[in-house]
Amino acid sequence: MKLSLLKRPAPRITFTCRPEDESVITPPVRAKTVLPEWFRKLPAVTEDKISPTDSGLTVKRCMPFLDAMMAGWVIGLPATVRMEIADGGRTVNCGWDFDRTLVSNHATHQVAGNPRDPLPPCKFHNYWTIRTPPGWSCLFVSPLNRPNGLFEVVAGVVDTDTYQSEIHFPFFATGPDGLHVLERGTPIVQVIPFRRETSDLDGDIRSETAEEQTARKTIFRKSIASEGWYRKFARAQR
C-alpha cells in the first residue's frame, strides 16, 4: 500500500494588533504590492536612448534591484505625522493628532560618533506585533531602493519567534530643514523574515576551480547575450 506523504504547511509570518486598532492603523502589506509610483511609471526600455552602443534598458529590467524591493513586507505609519527639521537636522520635532505616541527621541550619547552625528536618533512607534515560526527571525531595514529623502531607519534583527511584542524603529531625520508631512501609510520599514540557520553559513575562501571558472564565464556571457536571461534563469532555479 502506498502511503501519501503529508505536505508540511509553508512557514507563515503573523502580524497582530490590539483589537481596538484593527481597521484603524495601517496594516502591513507585501512589499511587492506597493512598488513606488516612480518605479511603476518607469519604462523597461527608454526608446529614444536606443543606439548601436546603448540598449536603452532601465533599472526596471534589473532583477536584483526589483527582487530587493519586493522582498518581505512593508509597515507604514499608523497615522499622519508632521515632522519639523531645523538647525541642519540637529533639531527634530514631531506632532500628530492620533491618540497614541507615534515618534519619540533617543539620547544622542547612545550613538555618539556614528556617521550621522550630530543628527539626533529618533524612533517610530509601531503597534504591530510580529510572530514567526521557531528558528525564524526578521531583518528590519529602510524600504530597499525606496529612498524618501526625509528619514532613514536604522537596521536591526529581532528573533520574532521568541520576542513577540511590539518593536519600534529607530531612525535619523535626513531631510532638509522645514515642516514635512508624512501621510498615514508612508512606508517606514521593510520586514524580511529569514531562517536563522541560513544567516551564519560557514565559508570557503579560495581560488575558483576550472569548472567554477567556466560556469562564471558562461553565466555572465548568457546574461549579456540575451535580454531577460537572468530573469528566466533565476526563476528556473527556485
BAFI-3210 file (N, C-alpha, C; in Angstrom, 3 decimals, decimal comma, padded with zeros to 6 digits):
// residues 238
n [1|2|3|4|5|6|7|8|9|10|11|12|13|14|15|16|17|18|19|20|21|22|23|24|25|26|27|28|29|30|31|32|33|34|35|36|37|38|39|40|41|42|43|44|45|46|47|48|49|50|51|52|53|54|55|56|57|58|59|60|61|62|63|64|65|66|67|68|69|70|71|72|73|74|75|76|77|78|79|80|81|82|83|84|85|86|87|88|89|90|91|92|93|94|95|96|97|98|99|100|101|102|103|104|105|106|107|108|109|110|111|112|113|114|115|116|117|118|119|120|121|122|123|124|125|126|127|128|129|130|131|132|133|134|135|136|137|138|139|140|141|142|143|144|145|146|147|148|149|150|151|152|153|154|155|156|157|158|159|160|161|162|163|164|165|166|167|168|169|170|171|172|173|174|175|176|177|178|179|180|181|182|183|184|185|186|187|188|189|190|191|192|193|194|195|196|197|198|199|200|201|202|203|204|205|206|207|208|209|210|211|212|213|214|215|216|217|218|219|220|221|222|223|224|225|226|227|228|229|230|231|232|233|234|235|236|237|238]
n.u [000,851|000,525|001,673|000,493|002,405|002,497|002,141|004,131|002,969|003,505|005,925|004,764|004,388|003,097|001,115|-000,074|-002,438|-003,652|-007,024|-008,648|-007,308|-007,559|-008,360|-008,025|-005,329|-002,704|-002,436|000,186|001,737|002,455|005,651|005,944|003,532|003,320|004,956|006,930|005,578|007,192|008,713|006,828|005,993|008,236|009,643|010,513|012,313|014,006|013,067|014,127|016,767|017,952|020,536|023,313|025,239|023,951|021,538|019,263|017,968|016,395|016,494|014,332|014,475|016,301|016,733|017,912|017,687|014,887|014,015|015,011|013,432|010,978|011,064|009,776|007,803|006,068|005,799|003,737|003,265|001,139|-000,572|-000,946|001,970|003,512|006,532|009,066|012,072|015,072|017,878|019,845|019,244|019,810|017,841|014,778|011,368|008,248|004,763|001,308|-002,111|-003,154|-004,195|-002,151|001,332|003,531|006,088|009,229|012,159|015,637|018,537|021,362|023,883|023,786|024,488|026,909|029,423|028,655|028,168|026,115|026,148|025,965|023,205|020,177|019,096|015,941|012,664|010,297|007,115|005,610|002,707|002,194|002,518|004,862|005,072|006,900|007,669|009,305|012,825|012,979|013,766|013,491|014,612|014,887|014,731|015,334|012,924|013,879|015,701|014,023|014,416|013,393|014,196|013,742|013,903|015,809|015,701|017,182|018,877|017,967|017,883|015,531|014,615|011,892|010,489|010,609|010,685|007,910|006,404|005,564|007,629|009,751|011,054|014,097|015,353|016,967|016,417|016,777|016,143|015,700|015,773|012,688|009,056|007,620|005,204|004,238|002,334|-000,362|000,279|002,661|005,533|007,668|009,351|010,938|010,217|011,895|011,631|013,656|015,299|017,156|019,304|020,325|021,708|024,241|026,258|028,989|032,104|033,953|037,022|038,814|040,662|038,974|037,790|038,486|036,061|034,283|035,170|034,509|031,711|031,141|031,976|030,314|027,705|027,799|028,214|025,905|024,029|024,468|024,123|021,501|018,571|016,807|017,574|018,625|016,386|014,758|016,514|017,016|014,460|013,963|015,620|014,528]
n.v [-001,190|002,208|004,945|008,179|011,150|013,548|016,943|019,504|022,457|025,676|027,981|030,763|034,278|036,265|039,045|040,886|043,024|045,274|044,744|047,075|048,518|047,364|047,752|050,432|051,358|051,399|048,460|045,946|045,263|043,201|043,697|043,624|044,478|047,162|048,830|051,726|054,751|056,073|053,989|052,294|053,845|054,009|053,189|049,984|050,047|052,783|054,308|056,409|056,338|054,180|052,829|051,954|051,590|051,524|049,920|050,966|050,027|050,174|050,462|048,995|046,572|045,284|042,602|041,948|044,441|044,826|042,499|042,989|045,176|043,912|042,072|040,450|042,251|045,409|047,918|050,601|054,068|054,445|056,604|060,021|062,076|065,070|066,409|068,422|069,710|071,206|073,504|072,394|069,723|069,050|069,429|067,952|067,875|066,401|066,015|064,977|063,943|061,651|059,176|057,830|057,496|058,335|059,057|059,215|060,229|059,288|059,445|061,410|060,544|057,831|056,954|058,082|059,421|058,081|057,721|059,490|061,499|064,970|064,370|063,804|060,701|059,290|057,746|055,677|054,666|051,519|049,574|046,946|043,547|041,043|037,731|034,806|031,482|028,868|029,256|031,250|034,608|038,230|040,675|044,113|046,916|050,096|050,776|049,042|050,338|052,503|055,314|058,078|060,624|061,952|060,515|057,888|054,622|052,789|049,761|046,495|043,284|040,999|038,344|037,053|034,806|034,325|036,796|038,332|040,894|044,402|046,130|048,823|051,404|052,786|055,840|058,239|061,611|062,836|064,778|068,072|071,249|072,343|071,998|068,878|066,683|063,522|061,203|059,083|055,653|055,952|054,270|052,923|050,905|047,904|044,525|041,604|038,294|035,552|032,387|031,566|029,750|029,900|032,212|032,287|030,882|028,592|029,432|029,205|030,270|030,814|030,165|029,872|026,786|025,029|024,236|025,951|028,384|028,192|028,042|030,562|032,341|031,502|031,978|034,764|035,587|034,627|036,192|038,716|038,317|037,851|039,557|039,676|037,174|036,545|036,836|034,668|032,545|032,803|032,446|029,847|028,362|028,386]
n.w [000,000|-000,866|000,890|001,322|001,312|003,823|003,314|004,523|006,122|004,689|006,016|007,940|008,461|011,045|011,772|014,409|016,039|018,595|019,618|019,406|017,533|015,081|011,695|012,015|012,310|009,833|007,908|007,639|004,470|001,623|000,241|-002,529|-003,494|-003,237|-004,851|-005,537|-007,013|-008,931|-009,888|-011,008|-013,141|-014,677|-017,786|-019,198|-021,195|-022,525|-025,229|-026,844|-026,254|-027,365|-029,250|-031,436|-029,477|-027,076|-025,169|-024,125|-021,909|-018,678|-015,035|-014,405|-015,616|-014,118|-012,267|-009,689|-008,381|-008,390|-007,043|-004,485|-003,722|-003,598|-001,579|001,283|003,666|004,124|006,536|007,336|008,386|011,225|011,393|010,265|010,415|011,456|010,729|011,825|010,824|011,808|012,175|010,489|010,668|013,252|015,088|015,717|015,640|016,237|015,516|015,910|015,407|016,352|018,805|020,065|020,909|018,317|017,493|019,113|020,991|021,066|023,189|022,257|023,093|022,998|020,517|019,968|017,892|015,630|012,016|011,293|013,122|013,825|013,930|015,668|017,141|016,477|016,964|015,451|016,487|016,605|016,183|015,662|016,401|015,734|014,660|014,134|012,825|014,829|014,949|013,081|012,243|011,936|009,668|009,856|007,896|006,246|003,711|000,890|-001,849|-002,032|-001,367|000,602|001,153|003,519|005,947|007,545|008,454|011,106|010,713|011,937|013,621|014,819|016,940|016,201|016,759|019,409|020,761|021,060|020,839|020,598|018,302|017,962|015,757|015,346|013,906|011,702|010,963|007,823|006,056|004,455|006,215|007,584|007,520|007,276|005,998|006,793|005,457|006,611|006,390|005,020|003,915|006,329|007,206|006,043|006,293|006,521|006,673|007,810|007,930|010,700|010,693|008,167|008,026|008,986|007,613|007,170|005,608|002,510|001,351|-001,375|-004,429|-007,580|-009,056|-012,164|-013,275|-011,934|-012,871|-015,578|-015,367|-014,249|-016,292|-018,383|-017,415|-017,089|-019,771|-021,019|-019,714|-020,755|-023,391|-024,064|-023,654|-020,628|-019,794|-017,236|-015,579|-016,388|-015,853|-013,057|-011,991|-012,796|-011,211|-008,710]
ca.u [000,000|001,304|001,254|000,681|003,238|001,842|002,910|004,246|002,478|004,561|006,099|003,986|004,622|001,809|001,086|-001,263|-002,559|-004,654|-008,355|-009,189|-006,542|-007,870|-009,009|-007,718|-003,944|-002,373|-001,954|001,365|001,424|003,597|006,436|005,767|002,244|003,356|006,119|006,742|004,984|008,222|009,159|005,733|005,924|009,483|009,575|011,576|013,284|013,866|013,180|014,976|018,166|018,463|021,513|024,234|026,077|023,122|020,320|018,117|017,349|016,377|016,618|013,152|014,874|017,344|016,057|018,383|017,096|013,459|013,835|015,239|012,252|009,806|011,269|009,135|006,620|006,294|004,942|003,586|002,882|-000,245|-001,344|-000,145|002,923|004,128|007,923|009,787|013,518|015,694|019,301|020,619|018,935|020,152|016,617|013,645|010,152|007,152|003,445|000,279|-003,415|-003,553|-004,263|-001,009|002,636|003,994|007,532|009,908|013,577|016,700|019,581|022,453|025,075|023,641|025,109|027,982|030,456|028,136|028,329|025,068|026,382|025,225|021,760|019,684|018,331|014,520|012,095|008,908|006,425|004,891|001,695|002,003|003,386|005,240|005,360|007,405|007,831|010,570|014,019|012,893|013,905|013,157|015,502|014,147|015,573|014,617|012,427|015,015|015,620|012,915|014,799|012,347|014,807|013,352|014,368|016,462|015,548|018,370|018,610|018,037|017,371|014,824|014,173|010,452|009,875|010,580|010,308|006,629|005,827|005,713|009,007|009,800|012,072|014,928|015,652|017,543|015,779|017,826|015,589|016,073|015,041|011,330|007,979|007,320|004,034|004,332|000,955|-000,701|000,640|004,004|006,393|008,762|010,306|010,725|010,386|012,329|011,825|014,678|015,619|018,441|020,373|020,882|022,373|025,589|026,871|030,447|032,558|035,193|037,675|039,850|040,569|037,960|038,220|038,283|034,619|033,658|035,548|033,695|030,338|031,087|032,069|029,138|026,539|027,935|028,049|024,484|023,244|024,600|023,819|020,056|017,806|015,867|018,036|018,764|015,056|014,350|017,449|016,822|013,165|014,020|016,411|013,823]
ca.v [000,000|003,436|005,954|009,540|011,977|014,776|018,133|020,439|023,793|026,662|028,911|031,994|035,379|036,742|040,390|041,081|044,336|045,330|044,695|048,406|049,110|046,704|048,609|051,837|051,604|050,854|047,076|045,597|044,774|042,606|044,740|043,584|045,078|048,625|049,410|053,178|055,259|056,389|052,738|051,810|054,667|053,882|052,178|048,979|050,490|054,174|054,168|057,407|056,111|053,012|053,144|050,824|051,429|051,630|049,106|051,733|049,371|050,904|049,626|048,145|045,254|044,756|041,719|042,102|045,677|044,588|041,484|043,633|045,981|043,063|041,098|040,613|043,068|046,818|048,509|052,034|054,863|054,214|057,833|061,117|062,729|066,321|066,394|069,670|069,561|072,536|073,558|071,449|068,365|068,821|069,506|067,280|067,880|065,753|066,112|064,169|064,049|060,300|059,022|057,044|058,050|057,869|059,306|059,675|060,501|058,653|060,390|061,408|059,833|056,404|056,646|059,069|059,074|057,377|058,524|060,509|062,515|065,213|064,198|063,067|059,496|059,322|056,399|055,481|053,660|050,546|048,902|045,579|042,514|040,139|036,382|033,903|030,106|028,601|029,298|032,355|035,977|039,243|041,807|045,363|047,884|051,101|050,152|048,930|051,033|053,458|056,457|059,111|061,928|062,582|059,761|056,604|053,727|052,017|048,329|045,645|041,914|040,581|036,945|037,200|033,559|034,361|038,151|038,568|042,117|045,500|046,523|050,185|051,521|053,986|056,441|059,579|062,518|063,221|065,736|069,484|071,994|072,707|071,149|067,812|065,907|062,099|060,750|057,752|054,621|056,147|053,132|053,276|049,812|046,663|043,387|040,459|037,108|034,614|031,283|031,936|028,800|030,241|033,516|032,170|029,742|028,512|029,947|028,780|031,402|030,145|030,452|029,035|025,627|025,199|024,131|027,172|029,454|028,011|028,404|032,021|032,990|031,152|032,701|036,184|035,793|034,431|037,307|039,899|037,958|037,786|040,388|038,935|035,822|036,338|036,657|033,289|031,649|032,865|031,858|028,398|027,735|028,458]
ca.w [000,000|-000,949|001,867|000,814|002,175|004,275|002,960|005,633|005,781|004,456|007,135|007,822|009,385|011,545|012,331|015,231|016,675|019,656|018,997|019,085|016,429|013,813|010,693|012,301|011,894|008,517|008,000|006,838|003,128|000,922|-000,414|-003,981|-003,875|-003,049|-005,516|-005,618|-008,249|-009,923|-010,500|-011,847|-014,358|-015,438|-018,851|-019,170|-022,208|-022,946|-026,684|-027,505|-025,884|-028,082|-030,304|-031,570|-028,282|-025,872|-025,284|-023,649|-020,757|-017,418|-013,842|-014,324|-016,110|-013,232|-011,331|-008,309|-007,858|-008,176|-006,013|-003,189|-003,420|-003,421|-000,512|002,580|003,942|004,443|007,551|007,141|009,554|011,647|011,191|009,698|011,315|010,992|011,181|011,585|010,905|011,907|012,549|009,691|011,078|014,657|015,884|015,071|016,450|015,528|016,109|015,258|016,043|016,732|020,259|020,542|020,554|017,010|017,377|020,324|020,770|021,835|023,579|021,274|023,581|022,724|019,220|019,794|016,931|014,453|010,801|011,179|014,127|015,058|013,833|016,832|016,845|016,823|016,921|015,066|017,298|015,783|017,002|015,186|016,956|014,639|015,110|013,091|013,320|015,522|014,109|012,130|012,731|010,926|009,423|009,665|007,199|005,460|002,479|-000,027|-003,136|-001,964|-000,524|000,630|001,319|004,783|007,113|007,272|009,592|011,484|010,516|013,120|013,530|016,038|016,938|016,351|017,207|020,872|021,192|020,395|021,363|019,627|018,010|017,452|014,719|015,410|012,605|011,634|010,007|006,880|005,110|004,605|007,227|007,197|008,009|006,324|006,397|006,443|005,462|007,103|005,425|004,466|004,276|007,225|007,388|005,295|007,189|005,717|007,513|007,341|008,839|011,297|010,354|006,861|008,049|009,530|006,931|007,108|004,330|001,863|000,690|-002,168|-005,860|-008,204|-009,834|-013,606|-013,530|-011,439|-013,792|-016,775|-015,029|-014,081|-017,599|-019,183|-016,884|-017,421|-021,209|-021,332|-019,174|-021,614|-024,784|-024,288|-022,735|-019,795|-019,494|-015,790|-015,016|-016,647|-015,171|-011,619|-011,669|-013,032|-010,140|-007,421]
c.u [000,883|000,776|001,510|001,477|002,479|002,732|002,933|003,698|003,643|004,683|005,320|004,475|003,256|001,981|-000,204|-001,245|-003,567|-006,044|-008,898|-008,468|-006,880|-008,740|-008,802|-006,301|-003,683|-001,862|-000,658|000,916|002,669|004,331|006,183|004,461|002,249|004,640|005,886|006,278|006,033|008,671|008,083|005,686|007,149|009,338|010,724|012,695|012,986|014,152|014,151|016,456|018,779|019,373|022,419|025,078|025,271|021,828|019,074|017,436|017,421|016,478|015,390|013,447|015,954|016,676|016,599|017,790|015,639|013,226|014,063|014,015|011,059|009,910|010,455|007,911|007,022|005,287|004,927|003,217|001,429|-001,150|-000,396|000,712|003,428|005,532|008,601|011,276|014,139|017,165|020,139|020,420|019,221|018,930|015,473|012,473|009,014|005,839|002,451|-001,029|-003,952|-003,503|-003,194|000,270|003,091|005,502|008,058|011,391|014,467|017,687|020,755|023,668|025,008|024,296|026,237|029,036|029,972|028,214|027,269|025,214|026,616|023,701|021,263|018,927|016,888|013,967|010,630|008,304|005,519|003,921|001,279|002,997|003,624|005,638|005,816|007,567|009,161|011,750|014,037|013,022|013,461|014,238|014,632|015,089|014,698|014,125|013,487|014,731|014,423|013,308|013,721|012,897|014,504|013,860|014,977|016,384|016,859|018,033|018,745|017,479|016,736|014,406|012,674|009,730|009,785|010,195|009,041|005,895|006,078|007,174|008,972|011,054|012,850|015,215|016,368|016,748|016,868|017,373|016,069|015,272|013,663|010,326|007,601|006,145|004,194|002,937|000,807|-000,385|001,992|004,901|007,537|009,790|009,918|011,091|010,711|012,571|012,922|014,900|017,027|019,578|021,014|021,712|023,804|026,286|028,386|030,891|033,837|035,752|038,890|039,757|039,592|038,580|037,979|036,789|033,896|033,977|034,707|032,255|030,190|031,068|030,815|027,909|026,618|027,663|026,585|023,657|023,349|024,242|022,332|019,328|016,809|016,325|018,113|017,407|014,592|015,216|017,177|015,510|013,198|014,744|015,663|012,964]
c.v [001,235|004,435|007,335|010,352|013,240|015,967|019,083|021,803|024,767|027,575|030,205|033,015|035,930|038,130|040,536|042,472|044,247|045,379|046,056|049,078|048,494|047,604|050,099|052,161|050,894|049,417|046,882|045,055|044,127|043,699|044,790|044,231|046,591|049,214|050,905|053,630|055,523|055,116|052,178|052,554|054,504|052,845|051,186|049,349|051,942|054,223|055,157|057,292|054,924|053,453|051,932|050,575|051,462|050,841|049,856|051,133|050,257|049,922|048,726|046,734|044,620|043,920|041,824|043,340|045,450|043,569|042,060|044,444|045,121|042,113|041,433|041,501|044,502|047,248|050,017|052,749|054,598|055,414|058,919|061,793|064,009|066,390|067,712|069,446|070,952|072,383|072,544|070,006|068,078|068,843|068,882|067,275|067,291|065,934|065,301|064,366|062,700|060,171|058,113|057,775|057,468|058,054|059,734|059,819|059,609|059,746|060,277|060,627|058,341|055,989|057,627|058,554|058,331|058,281|059,612|061,616|063,867|065,067|063,372|061,805|059,650|057,906|056,442|054,399|052,819|049,777|047,552|044,668|041,469|038,788|035,540|032,504|029,930|028,582|030,443|033,698|036,934|040,311|043,019|046,393|048,989|050,430|050,207|049,573|051,987|054,655|057,536|060,510|062,602|061,836|058,438|055,755|052,971|050,529|047,557|044,264|041,559|039,120|036,920|035,888|033,517|035,741|038,544|039,703|043,217|045,914|047,922|050,369|052,837|054,524|057,764|060,383|063,085|064,302|067,161|070,139|072,385|071,747|070,142|066,985|064,476|061,515|059,358|056,724|054,807|054,974|053,576|052,156|048,629|045,505|042,158|039,269|036,210|033,532|031,510|031,018|029,121|031,513|033,457|030,943|029,775|028,941|029,296|029,992|030,850|030,619|029,469|027,852|025,916|025,152|025,398|028,359|029,396|028,446|029,909|032,730|032,738|031,924|034,178|036,433|035,611|035,628|038,568|039,613|038,024|038,581|039,522|037,542|035,579|036,104|035,204|032,295|031,609|032,205|030,335|027,671|027,682|027,230]
c.w [000,000|000,076|001,277|001,824|002,543|003,961|004,141|005,218|005,616|005,669|006,891|008,838|009,780|012,154|013,145|015,853|017,805|019,000|018,590|017,929|015,073|012,950|010,960|011,849|010,564|008,644|007,210|005,481|002,532|000,139|-001,914|-004,425|-003,767|-003,634|-005,704|-007,003|-009,316|-010,648|-011,420|-013,181|-015,253|-016,543|-018,721|-020,138|-022,543|-024,441|-027,308|-027,125|-026,632|-029,218|-030,457|-030,320|-026,980|-026,080|-024,846|-022,438|-019,518|-016,257|-013,667|-014,823|-015,233|-012,140|-009,900|-007,630|-007,493|-007,064|-004,615|-002,773|-003,033|-002,234|000,736|002,585|004,247|005,512|007,343|008,430|009,934|011,387|010,701|010,773|010,661|011,597|010,814|011,836|010,886|012,254|011,786|010,100|012,539|015,576|015,091|016,050|015,622|016,285|015,298|016,005|016,496|018,255|020,842|020,168|019,225|016,826|018,745|019,997|021,618|022,245|022,605|021,754|023,283|021,411|018,921|018,828|015,721|013,225|010,621|012,214|013,435|014,939|015,020|016,428|017,335|016,702|016,503|015,969|016,401|016,670|016,430|015,889|015,869|015,220|013,923|013,683|014,053|014,547|013,124|012,850|011,631|010,876|009,138|009,058|006,612|004,191|001,377|-001,375|-003,199|-001,104|-000,580|000,858|002,637|006,015|006,662|008,537|009,841|011,391|011,827|012,833|014,866|015,886|017,239|016,639|018,731|021,402|020,433|021,087|020,333|019,514|017,408|016,593|014,834|014,003|012,790|010,612|009,106|005,903|005,352|005,728|006,695|007,802|006,929|006,858|005,870|006,568|006,082|006,016|004,779|004,871|005,181|007,366|006,518|006,215|006,341|006,635|006,938|008,400|009,381|010,880|009,009|006,886|008,567|008,941|007,077|005,715|003,834|001,129|-000,038|-003,608|-006,494|-008,944|-011,313|-013,939|-013,085|-012,356|-015,060|-016,517|-014,909|-015,426|-018,437|-018,732|-017,244|-018,905|-021,623|-020,876|-020,031|-023,066|-025,085|-023,220|-021,956|-019,426|-017,988|-015,135|-015,181|-015,882|-013,679|-011,212|-011,803|-011,914|-008,821|-007,192]
res [m|k|l|s|l|l|k|r|p|a|p|r|i|t|f|t|c|r|p|e|d|e|s|v|i|t|p|p|v|r|a|k|t|v|l|p|e|w|f|r|k|l|p|a|v|t|e|d|k|i|s|p|t|d|s|g|l|t|v|k|r|c|m|p|f|l|d|a|m|m|a|g|w|v|i|g|l|p|a|t|v|r|m|e|i|a|d|g|g|r|t|v|n|c|g|w|d|f|d|r|t|l|v|s|n|h|a|t|h|q|v|a|g|n|p|r|d|p|l|p|p|c|k|f|h|n|y|w|t|i|r|t|p|p|g|w|s|c|l|f|v|s|p|l|n|r|p|n|g|l|f|e|v|v|a|g|v|v|d|t|d|t|y|q|s|e|i|h|f|p|f|f|a|t|g|p|d|g|l|h|v|l|e|r|g|t|p|i|v|q|v|i|p|f|r|r|e|t|s|d|l|d|g|d|i|r|s|e|t|a|e|e|q|t|a|r|k|t|i|f|r|k|s|i|a|s|e|g|w|y|r|k|f|a|r|a|q|r]
***
